[in-house]
Amino acid sequence: MEESSAPRSVPPVSEQQEGNYAVLRKEILEARNLIIKTDSLLKNLHAELKQMGRKHEEQEKRHWMTSVTAYIAFAIIASAGAIAYARAEVRTARDEASSNEARAVALQKDAEKIKTADQARHDASEKAMRVYDLLGTEKEGPGLNQAMTQAMHLDKSQISPLEARAIEDRAAGMKQKMADMALSAGQSAFRRQDWKGVSEQLGRYVELVPKVDDAQVWYHLGSARIQTREFAGAIAPLESFLKNTGGTKTAQYAGLLLGQAYEETGNPQKAAAAYERAERLYPGSDFAPMIRNRLRKIQAASNMPGVAPTTAAAPKPPQ
């Protein structure tokens, strides 16, 4: 059976069908619009997700940079702290080294002082032993005199108390023996009118004896030194004699000698005072005119500048 090529006839559409078509088209349009809207929302969501991803990447990048910066800052601070600590340790070590060096120098000086003090004590002890031996073995003469001088000038602070006491005891015995011998020799020389011997022996005696109780020793020594023209050395013995004796004619004569000693040593004021004291003791004695004459010369010389007192020979002692 052959098909006919003529178009089929379309049955007429009813109003109800047209209404259904209209509703269907509307729904299709709404569905299409909804699909478009959904697609737009999906695109926006995708764009927002991308933006959020970029923000997250930027935050991670900033966090990483912050971490790196913090690590670098921490490393710098730690390095600075380590350097400061190291410098402080170095300064402390240097200060300790300087302190130790100064302490070592001080200890070395103390050691040298101790060594020097020990050596000084050792030398003093040896010297004390030599002096002790000399005091026991030397006889009268220069050797014994030297030993006595060393014993008197020995630094006893550098030796032991036992050594000092032994030397003092032996020196005291020898000193007294030498003093007695000097006194005997001086008195013998005075009787012989050996004025130089008197000056030497009695001068040695008063040096050895701490306190001379015999006033005649001072008188003999002073008058002998006037005779040997040792005027400066005669003043102290004559003063000592006058302090320890009364108003005797010998005291008047000693006053005359003392005035002469002061004149010869250039002290006219003290000479005049000595003459005045001597003249008052015995105004009518044989020495009174001589004393008054010397006193007048001193007074005249004091009123006439440039006039020196007349030097006279030593008067003879009273018999």
MARLUMVEX-210829 format. One record per atom (N, C-alpha, C): residue in three letters; z, x, y. Coordinates in steps of 0.2 Angstrom, whole numbers, padded with zeros to 4 digits, always signed. Each point is the difference from the previous one (the first is absolute). Example, Ala and Ser with C-alpha at 12.3 -4.5 7.8 and 13.67 -1.06 7.14 Angstrom:
<sites>
ala+0039+0066-0028;ala+0000-0004+0006;ala+0000+0004+0006;ser-0004-0002+0005;ser+0001+0004+0006;ser+0003-0004+0005;
</sites>
This chain:
<sites>
met+0000+0004-0006;met+0000-0004+0006;met+0000+0004+0006;glu-0004-0001+0004;glu-0001+0004+0006;glu+0005-0002+0005;glu+0003+0006+0004;glu+0004-0002+0005;glu-0004-0001+0007;ser+0002-0005+0003;ser-0003-0001+0007;ser+0003+0004+0005;ser-0005+0003+0004;ser+0002+0005+0006;ser+0002-0004+0006;ala+0000-0006+0000;ala+0002-0004+0006;ala+0008+0000+0000;pro+0002+0000+0007;pro+0008+0000+0000;pro+0003-0006-0002;arg+0006+0002-0002;arg+0004-0006-0003;arg+0003-0004+0006;ser+0000-0005-0001;ser+0003-0004+0006;ser+0008+0000-0001;val+0003+0002+0006;val+0007+0000+0001;val+0003-0006+0001;pro+0005-0002-0004;pro+0003-0007+0001;pro+0003+0001+0007;pro+0001-0005+0003;pro+0003-0001+0007;pro+0008+0001-0001;val+0002+0004+0005;val+0008+0001+0000;val+0003-0005+0003;ser+0006-0001-0003;ser+0004-0006+0003;ser+0005+0003+0005;glu+0003-0004+0004;glu+0004+0002+0005;glu+0006+0003-0002;gln+0002-0003-0006;gln+0007+0003-0003;gln-0002+0007-0002;gln-0006+0002-0003;gln-0001+0007-0002;gln-0001+0004+0006;glu-0003-0003+0005;glu+0000+0004+0007;glu+0006+0002+0002;gly+0005-0004+0000;gly+0007+0001+0002;gly+0003+0005-0004;asn-0001+0000-0007;asn+0002+0005-0004;asn-0003+0007+0001;tyr-0006+0000+0002;tyr-0003+0006+0002;tyr+0003+0003+0006;ala+0001-0004+0005;ala+0002+0002+0006;ala+0007+0003-0001;val+0004-0003-0004;val+0007+0002-0001;val+0000+0007-0004;leu-0005+0000-0005;leu-0001+0007-0004;leu-0002+0005+0005;arg-0005-0001+0004;arg-0002+0005+0005;arg+0005+0002+0004;lys+0004-0004+0002;lys+0006+0001+0005;lys+0005+0005-0004;glu+0001-0002-0006;glu+0005+0004-0004;glu-0003+0007-0001;ile-0007+0000-0002;ile-0003+0006-0001;ile+0000+0005+0007;leu-0001-0003+0005;leu+0001+0003+0007;leu+0007+0003+0001;glu+0005-0005-0002;glu+0006+0002+0001;glu+0002+0006-0004;ala-0002-0001-0007;ala+0001+0006-0004;ala-0003+0006+0002;arg-0006+0000+0002;arg-0004+0006+0003;arg+0004+0003+0006;asn+0002-0005+0004;asn+0004+0003+0006;asn+0007+0003-0002;leu+0003-0003-0005;leu+0006+0003-0003;leu-0001+0007-0003;ile-0006+0000-0004;ile-0002+0006-0003;ile-0001+0006+0006;ile-0003-0002+0005;ile-0002+0004+0005;ile+0007+0002+0004;lys+0004-0005+0001;lys+0007+0002+0003;lys+0004+0005-0005;thr+0000-0002-0006;thr+0003+0004-0005;thr-0002+0007+0000;asp-0007+0001+0000;asp-0003+0006+0000;asp+0002+0004+0006;ser+0000-0004+0006;ser+0002+0004+0006;ser+0007+0002+0000;leu+0004-0004-0003;leu+0008+0002-0001;leu+0000+0006-0004;leu-0004+0000-0006;leu+0000+0005-0004;leu-0002+0007+0003;lys-0005-0001+0004;lys-0002+0006+0004;lys+0005+0002+0005;asn+0003-0005+0003;asn+0006+0002+0005;asn+0005+0003-0004;leu+0002-0003-0006;leu+0005+0003-0004;leu-0001+0007-0002;his-0007+0001-0002;his-0002+0007-0002;his+0001+0005+0006;ala-0003-0003+0006;ala+0001+0005+0006;ala+0007+0002+0001;glu+0004-0006+0000;glu+0008+0002+0001;glu+0002+0005-0005;leu-0002-0001-0006;leu+0003+0004-0006;leu-0002+0007+0002;lys-0007+0001+0002;lys-0002+0007+0002;lys+0004+0003+0005;gln+0001-0005+0005;gln+0004+0003+0006;gln+0007+0002-0002;met+0003-0005-0004;met+0007+0002-0002;met+0000+0006-0004;gly-0006+0001-0004;gly+0000+0007-0004;gly-0001+0006+0005;arg-0004-0001+0005;arg-0001+0005+0005;arg+0007+0002+0003;lys+0004-0006+0002;lys+0006+0001+0003;lys+0005+0004-0005;his+0000-0002-0006;his+0004+0003-0005;his-0002+0007-0001;glu-0006+0002+0000;glu-0002+0007+0000;glu+0002+0004+0006;glu+0000-0004+0006;glu+0002+0004+0006;glu+0007+0001+0000;gln+0004-0005-0003;gln+0007+0000+0000;gln+0002+0006-0005;glu-0004+0000-0006;glu+0002+0006-0005;glu-0002+0006+0004;lys-0005+0000+0003;lys-0002+0007+0004;lys+0005+0002+0005;arg+0002-0005+0004;arg+0006+0001+0005;arg+0006+0002-0004;his+0002-0003-0005;his+0006+0002-0004;his-0001+0007-0003;trp-0006+0002-0002;trp-0001+0006-0003;trp+0001+0005+0006;met-0004-0001+0006;met+0001+0004+0006;met+0007+0001+0002;thr+0004-0006+0000;thr+0007+0000+0002;thr+0004+0005-0005;ser-0002-0001-0006;ser+0004+0004-0005;ser-0002+0007+0001;val-0006+0002+0001;val-0002+0007+0001;val+0003+0003+0006;thr+0000-0004+0005;thr+0003+0002+0007;thr+0007+0001-0001;ala+0004-0005-0004;ala+0007+0001-0001;ala+0001+0006-0004;tyr-0004+0001-0005;tyr+0001+0006-0004;tyr-0001+0006+0004;ile-0005+0000+0004;ile-0001+0006+0004;ile+0006+0001+0005;ala+0002-0005+0003;ala+0006+0000+0005;ala+0006+0003-0004;phe+0001-0003-0006;phe+0006+0002-0004;phe-0001+0007-0002;ala-0006+0002-0002;ala-0001+0007-0001;ala+0001+0005+0006;ile-0002-0002+0006;ile+0001+0004+0006;ile+0007+0000+0001;ile+0004-0006+0000;ile+0007+0000+0002;ile+0004+0005-0005;ala-0002-0001-0007;ala+0003+0004-0005;ala-0001+0007+0001;ser-0007+0002+0002;ser-0001+0007+0001;ser+0004+0002+0006;ala+0000-0004+0006;ala+0004+0002+0005;ala+0007+0001-0001;gly+0003-0005-0004;gly+0007+0001-0002;gly+0001+0006-0004;ala-0005+0001-0005;ala+0001+0006-0004;ala+0000+0007+0004;ile-0005+0000+0005;ile-0001+0006+0004;ile+0007+0001+0004;ala+0002-0006+0003;ala+0006+0001+0004;ala+0006+0002-0004;tyr+0001-0003-0006;tyr+0005+0002-0005;tyr-0001+0007-0002;ala-0006+0002-0001;ala-0001+0007-0002;ala+0002+0005+0006;arg-0002-0002+0006;arg+0002+0004+0006;arg+0007+0000+0001;ala+0004-0006-0001;ala+0007+0000+0000;ala+0003+0005-0005;glu-0003+0000-0006;glu+0003+0004-0005;glu-0002+0008+0002;val-0005+0001+0003;val-0002+0007+0002;val+0005+0002+0005;arg+0001-0004+0005;arg+0005+0001+0005;arg+0007+0001-0003;thr+0002-0004-0004;thr+0006+0001-0003;thr+0001+0006-0004;ala-0006+0002-0004;ala+0000+0006-0004;ala+0000+0006+0005;arg-0003+0000+0006;arg+0000+0005+0004;arg+0007+0001+0004;asp+0003-0006+0002;asp+0006+0001+0002;asp+0005+0003-0005;glu+0000-0003-0006;glu+0004+0003-0005;glu-0001+0007-0001;ala-0006+0002+0000;ala-0002+0007-0001;ala+0003+0004+0006;ser-0001-0002+0006;ser+0003+0003+0006;ser+0007+0001+0000;ser+0004-0006-0002;ser+0007+0000-0001;ser+0002+0005-0005;asn-0004+0000-0006;asn+0002+0005-0005;asn-0001+0007+0002;glu-0005+0001+0004;glu-0002+0007+0002;glu+0006+0002+0005;ala+0002-0005+0005;ala+0005+0002+0004;ala+0007+0001-0004;arg+0001-0004-0005;arg+0006+0001-0004;arg+0000+0007-0003;ala-0006+0001-0003;ala-0001+0007-0003;ala+0002+0005+0004;val-0003+0000+0006;val+0001+0005+0005;val+0008+0001+0002;ala+0003-0006+0001;ala+0007+0000+0001;ala+0004+0003-0005;leu-0002-0002-0007;leu+0004+0003-0005;leu-0001+0007-0001;gln-0007+0002+0002;gln-0001+0008+0000;gln+0004+0003+0005;lys+0001-0003+0006;lys+0004+0003+0005;lys+0007+0001-0002;asp+0003-0006-0003;asp+0006+0000-0003;asp+0002+0005-0005;ala-0005+0001-0004;ala+0000+0005-0006;ala+0000+0007+0003;glu-0004+0001+0005;glu+0000+0007+0004;glu+0007+0001+0003;lys+0003-0005+0003;lys+0006+0000+0004;lys+0006+0002-0006;ile-0001-0004-0005;ile+0005+0001-0005;ile-0001+0008-0003;lys-0006+0002-0001;lys-0001+0006-0003;lys+0002+0005+0005;thr-0001-0001+0007;thr+0002+0005+0005;thr+0008+0000+0000;ala+0003-0006+0000;ala+0007+0000+0000;ala+0003+0004-0006;asp-0003-0001-0006;asp+0003+0003-0006;asp-0001+0008+0001;gln-0006+0002+0002;gln-0001+0007+0001;gln+0005+0003+0005;ala+0001-0004+0006;ala+0005+0002+0005;ala+0007+0001-0003;arg+0002-0005-0005;arg+0007+0000-0003;arg+0000+0006-0005;his-0006+0001-0003;his+0000+0006-0005;his+0001+0006+0004;asp-0004+0001+0005;asp+0000+0006+0004;asp+0007+0001+0003;ala+0003-0006+0003;ala+0007+0001+0003;ala+0005+0002-0006;ser-0001-0003-0006;ser+0005+0002-0005;ser-0001+0007-0002;glu-0006+0003+0000;glu-0001+0007-0002;glu+0003+0004+0006;lys-0001-0002+0006;lys+0003+0004+0006;lys+0007+0000+0000;ala+0003-0006-0002;ala+0008-0001-0001;ala+0002+0005-0005;met-0003+0000-0006;met+0002+0005-0005;met+0000+0007+0002;arg-0006+0002+0004;arg+0000+0007+0002;arg+0006+0001+0005;val+0001-0005+0005;val+0005+0001+0005;val+0007+0001-0004;tyr+0001-0004-0005;tyr+0006+0000-0004;tyr+0001+0007-0003;asp-0005+0002-0003;asp+0000+0007-0003;asp+0002+0005+0005;leu-0004+0000+0006;leu+0001+0005+0005;leu+0007+0000+0002;leu+0003-0006+0001;leu+0007+0000+0002;leu+0005+0003-0004;gly-0002+0000-0007;gly+0005+0003-0005;gly-0001+0007-0001;thr-0006+0003+0002;thr-0002+0006-0002;thr+0000+0005+0006;glu-0002-0002+0005;glu-0001+0004+0006;glu+0006+0002+0003;lys+0001+0007+0002;lys+0005+0002+0003;lys+0000+0000+0008;glu+0005+0002+0004;glu-0001+0000+0007;glu-0006+0003+0002;gly-0004-0003+0004;gly-0005+0003+0003;gly-0006-0005+0002;pro-0006+0002+0001;pro-0005-0004+0002;pro-0002-0005-0005;gly+0000+0002-0007;gly-0001-0005-0005;gly+0005-0006+0000;leu+0006+0001+0001;leu+0005-0005+0000;leu-0001-0004+0006;asn-0001+0003+0006;asn-0001-0004+0006;asn-0006-0005-0001;gln-0005+0003-0003;gln-0006-0004-0001;gln+0002-0006-0005;ala+0003+0001-0005;ala+0002-0005-0005;ala+0005-0005+0004;met+0004+0002+0004;met+0005-0005+0004;met-0005-0004+0005;thr-0004+0003+0003;thr-0005-0004+0004;thr-0004-0005-0003;gln-0002+0002-0006;gln-0004-0005-0004;gln+0004-0005-0003;ala+0006+0001-0002;ala+0005-0005-0002;ala+0002-0005+0006;met+0000+0003+0006;met+0002-0005+0005;met-0006-0004+0002;his-0006+0002-0001;his-0006-0004+0003;his-0003-0003-0006;leu+0003+0000-0006;leu-0003-0003-0006;leu+0000-0008+0001;asp-0006-0003-0002;asp-0001-0007+0001;asp+0003-0003-0006;lys+0007-0002+0000;lys+0003-0003-0005;lys-0002-0007-0003;ser-0004-0003+0004;ser-0002-0006-0002;ser-0006+0000-0005;gln-0002+0006-0001;gln-0006+0001-0005;gln+0003+0003-0007;ile+0007+0001+0000;ile+0003+0002-0006;ile+0005-0005-0003;ser+0002+0001-0006;ser+0005-0004-0003;ser+0007+0001+0003;pro+0004-0005+0000;pro+0007+0001+0003;pro+0004+0006-0003;leu-0001+0001-0007;leu+0003+0005-0004;leu-0002+0007+0003;glu-0006+0001+0001;glu-0003+0006+0003;glu+0003+0001+0007;ala+0000-0005+0004;ala+0002+0001+0007;ala+0007+0002+0000;arg+0004-0004-0004;arg+0008+0002-0001;arg+0001+0007-0002;ala-0004+0002-0005;ala+0001+0007-0003;ala-0002+0005+0006;ile-0005-0001+0003;ile-0002+0005+0006;ile+0005+0000+0005;glu+0002-0007+0002;glu+0005+0000+0006;glu+0007+0004-0002;asp+0002-0001-0006;asp+0006+0003-0003;asp-0001+0008+0001;arg-0005+0002-0003;arg-0001+0007+0000;arg-0001+0003+0007;ala-0004-0004+0004;ala-0001+0002+0007;ala+0006+0000+0004;ala+0004-0005-0001;ala+0007+0000+0003;ala+0004+0006-0001;gly+0000+0002-0006;gly+0004+0006-0002;gly-0002+0006+0003;met-0007+0001-0001;met-0003+0006+0003;met+0000+0000+0008;lys+0000-0006+0003;lys+0000-0001+0007;lys+0007+0002+0003;gln+0005-0002-0004;gln+0007+0002+0002;gln+0001+0007+0000;lys-0003+0003-0006;lys+0001+0007-0001;lys-0004+0004+0005;met-0006-0002+0002;met-0003+0004+0005;met+0003-0001+0007;ala+0003-0006+0001;ala+0003-0002+0007;ala+0006+0005+0000;asp+0004+0001-0005;asp+0006+0004+0000;asp-0002+0007+0002;met-0005+0002-0004;met-0003+0007+0001;met-0002+0001+0008;ala-0004-0005+0002;ala-0002+0001+0007;ala+0005+0000+0005;leu+0006-0004-0001;leu+0005+0000+0004;leu+0004+0006+0000;ser+0001+0003-0006;ser+0004+0006+0000;ser-0004+0006+0003;ala-0007+0000-0001;ala-0004+0005+0003;ala+0000-0001+0008;gly+0000-0006+0002;gly-0001-0001+0008;gly+0007+0002+0003;gln+0006-0002-0003;gln+0006+0002+0003;gln+0001+0008+0000;ser-0003+0003-0006;ser+0000+0008+0000;ser-0004+0002+0006;ala-0006-0003+0001;ala-0004+0003+0005;ala+0003-0001+0007;phe+0003-0006+0001;phe+0004-0001+0006;phe+0005+0005+0002;arg+0004+0002-0005;arg+0005+0006+0001;arg-0004+0006+0002;arg-0006+0001-0003;arg-0003+0006+0002;arg-0004+0000+0006;gln+0000-0006+0003;gln-0004-0002+0006;gln-0008+0001-0001;asp-0002-0002-0007;asp-0007+0000-0002;asp-0002-0007+0002;trp-0002-0001+0006;trp-0002-0006+0003;trp-0006-0003-0004;lys-0005+0004-0002;lys-0006-0003-0003;lys+0003-0002-0007;gly+0004+0004-0004;gly+0002-0002-0006;gly+0004-0007+0000;val+0004+0000+0005;val+0004-0006+0001;val-0004-0006+0001;ser-0005+0000+0004;ser-0005-0005+0002;ser-0003-0002-0007;glu-0003+0005-0004;glu-0003-0002-0006;glu+0004-0003-0005;gln+0006+0003-0002;gln+0004-0002-0005;gln+0004-0007+0002;leu+0003+0000+0006;leu+0003-0006+0001;leu-0005-0006+0002;gly-0006+0002+0002;gly-0005-0005+0001;gly-0002-0003-0007;arg+0000+0004-0005;arg-0002-0002-0007;arg+0006-0004-0003;tyr+0006+0002+0002;tyr+0006-0004-0002;tyr+0000-0007+0002;val-0001-0001+0007;val+0000-0007+0002;val-0006-0004-0002;glu-0005+0003-0002;glu-0006-0004-0003;glu+0002-0002-0007;leu+0004+0004-0004;leu+0002-0002-0007;leu+0005-0005+0000;val+0005+0001+0004;val+0006-0005+0000;val-0001-0006+0004;pro+0000-0006-0003;pro-0001-0006+0004;pro+0004-0001+0006;lys+0007+0002+0000;lys+0005-0001+0005;lys+0004+0006+0000;val+0000+0003+0006;val+0004+0006+0001;val+0006-0002+0004;asp+0006+0001-0004;asp+0006-0002+0003;asp+0003+0006+0004;asp-0002+0006-0001;asp+0003+0006+0004;asp-0003+0001+0006;ala+0003-0002+0006;ala-0003+0001+0006;ala-0002+0007+0002;gln+0004+0005-0003;gln-0001+0007+0002;gln-0007+0002-0003;val-0003-0003-0005;val-0006+0001-0002;val-0006-0001+0005;trp+0001-0006+0003;trp-0004-0002+0006;trp+0000+0005+0006;tyr+0006+0002+0001;tyr+0002+0004+0006;tyr-0004+0007-0002;his+0002+0003-0005;his-0003+0006-0002;his-0008+0000+0000;leu-0003-0005-0003;leu-0007-0001+0000;leu-0003-0001+0007;gly+0003-0004+0004;gly-0002-0001+0007;gly+0000+0007+0004;ser+0006+0003+0000;ser+0001+0006+0004;ser-0005+0005-0003;ala-0001+0001-0006;ala-0005+0005-0003;ala-0007-0001+0002;arg-0002-0006+0001;arg-0007-0002+0002;arg-0001+0001+0007;ile+0006+0000+0004;ile-0001+0001+0007;ile-0001+0008+0001;gln+0004+0004-0004;gln-0001+0007+0000;gln-0007+0002-0002;thr-0003-0004-0005;thr-0007+0002-0002;thr-0005-0003+0004;arg+0002-0004+0005;arg-0005-0003+0005;arg-0003-0006-0004;glu+0003-0003-0005;glu-0003-0006-0003;glu+0003-0006+0003;phe-0002-0001+0007;phe+0004-0005+0004;phe-0001-0007-0003;ala-0006-0002-0002;ala-0001-0007-0002;ala+0004-0001-0007;gly+0000+0005-0004;gly+0004-0001-0006;gly+0008+0000+0001;ala+0002+0003+0006;ala+0007+0000+0001;ala+0003-0006+0003;ile-0004-0005+0002;ile+0002-0006+0003;ile+0004-0004-0005;ala-0003-0002-0005;ala+0003-0005-0005;ala+0007+0003-0003;pro+0000+0006-0002;pro+0007+0003-0002;pro+0005+0000+0005;leu-0001+0002+0006;leu+0005-0001+0005;leu+0002-0007+0002;glu-0005-0004+0000;glu+0002-0007+0001;glu+0005-0003-0005;ser-0002+0002-0007;ser+0004-0002-0005;ser+0007+0003+0000;phe+0000+0006+0002;phe+0007+0004+0001;phe+0004-0004+0005;leu-0003-0002+0006;leu+0004-0003+0005;leu+0002-0007-0001;lys-0004-0003-0005;lys+0002-0007-0002;lys+0006+0000-0005;asn+0001+0006-0003;asn+0005+0000-0006;asn+0006+0005+0002;thr+0001+0002+0007;thr+0005+0004+0002;thr+0004-0003+0006;gly+0005+0003+0002;gly+0004-0003+0005;gly-0001+0004+0007;gly+0004+0000+0005;gly-0001+0003+0006;gly+0003+0007+0000;thr-0003+0005-0004;thr+0002+0007-0001;thr-0004+0004+0005;lys+0002+0006+0001;lys-0004+0005+0003;lys-0006+0002-0003;thr+0000-0001-0007;thr-0006+0001-0004;thr-0005-0005+0001;ala+0002-0007+0001;ala-0004-0005+0002;ala-0003+0001+0007;gln+0004+0003+0005;gln-0003+0001+0006;gln-0005+0005+0000;tyr+0001+0005-0004;tyr-0005+0005-0001;tyr-0007-0003-0003;ala+0001-0004-0005;ala-0005-0003-0004;ala-0004-0005+0005;gly+0004-0003+0005;gly-0004-0004+0005;gly-0004+0005+0005;leu+0003+0006+0001;leu-0004+0004+0004;leu-0007+0002-0003;leu+0001+0002-0007;leu-0006+0002-0004;leu-0005-0006-0001;leu+0003-0006+0000;leu-0005-0006-0001;leu-0003-0001+0007;gly+0003+0001+0005;gly-0004-0001+0007;gly-0005+0005+0001;gln+0001+0006-0003;gln-0005+0006+0001;gln-0006-0002-0005;ala+0002-0003-0006;ala-0006-0002-0005;ala-0004-0005+0004;tyr+0003-0005+0003;tyr-0004-0006+0003;tyr-0004+0003+0006;glu+0003+0005+0004;glu-0004+0003+0005;glu-0006+0004-0002;glu+0001+0004-0006;glu-0006+0003-0002;glu-0005-0004-0003;thr+0002-0006-0002;thr-0005-0004-0003;thr-0003-0005+0005;gly+0002+0001+0006;gly-0003-0004+0006;gly+0003-0007+0000;asn+0006-0001+0000;asn+0003-0006+0001;asn+0007+0001+0004;pro-0001+0001+0007;pro+0005+0001+0004;pro+0005-0005+0001;gln-0002-0007-0001;gln+0005-0005+0001;gln+0005+0000-0006;lys-0002+0001-0006;lys+0005+0001-0005;lys+0004+0006+0000;ala-0003+0005+0003;ala+0003+0007+0001;ala+0006-0002+0005;ala-0001-0003+0005;ala+0005-0001+0005;ala+0005-0005-0003;ala-0001-0005-0004;ala+0005-0004-0003;ala+0004+0004-0004;ala-0003+0005-0004;ala+0004+0004-0005;ala+0005+0005+0004;tyr-0003+0003+0006;tyr+0004+0004+0004;tyr+0006-0004+0003;glu-0001-0006+0002;glu+0005-0004+0003;glu+0006-0002-0005;arg-0002-0002-0006;arg+0005-0001-0005;arg+0004+0006-0002;ala-0004+0006+0000;ala+0004+0006-0002;ala+0004+0002+0006;glu-0002+0000+0006;glu+0005+0002+0006;glu+0006-0004+0000;arg-0001-0007-0001;arg+0006-0004+0000;arg+0006+0001-0005;leu-0002+0004-0006;leu+0004+0001-0005;leu+0006+0005+0002;tyr-0003+0006+0003;tyr+0005+0005+0003;tyr-0003+0002+0007;pro+0002-0003+0005;pro-0003+0002+0007;pro+0003+0007+0002;gly+0005+0002-0003;gly+0003+0007+0002;gly-0002+0005-0005;ser-0004-0001-0005;ser-0001+0005-0005;ser-0005+0006+0003;asp+0000+0005-0004;asp-0005+0005+0002;asp-0007-0002+0000;phe-0002-0005-0004;phe-0007-0002+0000;phe-0002-0005+0005;ala+0006-0003+0004;ala-0002-0005+0005;ala-0004+0002+0005;pro+0001+0006+0003;pro-0004+0002+0006;pro-0008+0001-0003;met+0000+0002-0006;met-0007+0001-0002;met-0004-0007-0001;ile+0004-0004-0002;ile-0002-0007-0001;ile-0002-0003+0006;arg+0004+0000+0005;arg-0001-0003+0007;arg-0006+0004+0003;asn-0001+0006-0001;asn-0006+0004+0003;asn-0006-0003-0003;arg+0000-0001-0007;arg-0006-0002-0003;arg-0002-0008+0002;leu+0006-0003+0001;leu-0001-0007+0003;leu-0003+0000+0007;arg+0002+0004+0004;arg-0003+0000+0007;arg-0007+0002+0000;lys-0002+0005-0004;lys-0007+0002-0001;lys-0004-0006-0002;ile+0002-0004-0005;ile-0004-0006-0002;ile-0001-0005+0005;gln+0006-0001+0004;gln+0000-0005+0005;gln-0005+0003+0006;ala+0000+0006+0001;ala-0004+0003+0006;ala-0007-0001-0003;ala-0002+0002-0006;ala-0007+0000-0002;ala-0002-0008+0000;ser+0004-0004-0002;ser-0002-0007+0000;ser-0002-0003+0007;asn+0003+0003+0006;asn-0001-0002+0007;asn-0006+0004+0002;met-0002+0005-0003;met-0006+0005+0002;met-0005+0000-0006;pro-0005-0005+0001;pro-0005+0000-0006;pro-0004+0006-0001;gly-0001+0002-0006;gly-0004+0006-0001;gly+0005+0006-0002;val+0006+0000+0002;val+0005+0005-0002;val+0003-0001-0006;ala-0001+0005-0005;ala+0002-0001-0007;ala+0007+0003+0000;pro+0004-0002-0005;pro+0007+0002-0001;pro+0000+0008-0002;thr+0005+0004+0002;thr+0000+0007-0001;thr+0002+0000-0007;thr-0003+0004-0004;thr+0002+0002-0007;thr+0004+0005+0000;ala+0006-0001-0003;ala+0005+0005-0001;ala+0002+0002-0007;ala+0003+0006-0001;ala+0002+0002-0007;ala+0005-0005-0002;ala+0001+0000-0007;ala+0005-0005-0003;ala+0007+0003+0002;pro+0004-0004+0002;pro+0007+0003+0001;pro+0003+0002-0006;lys+0005+0004+0001;lys+0004+0003-0006;lys+0005-0006-0002;pro+0001-0001-0007;pro+0004-0005-0002;pro+0007+0002+0001;pro+0005-0005+0001;pro+0007+0001+0001;pro+0003+0004-0005;gln+0005+0005+0001;gln+0003+0004-0005;gln+0006-0004-0002;
</sites>
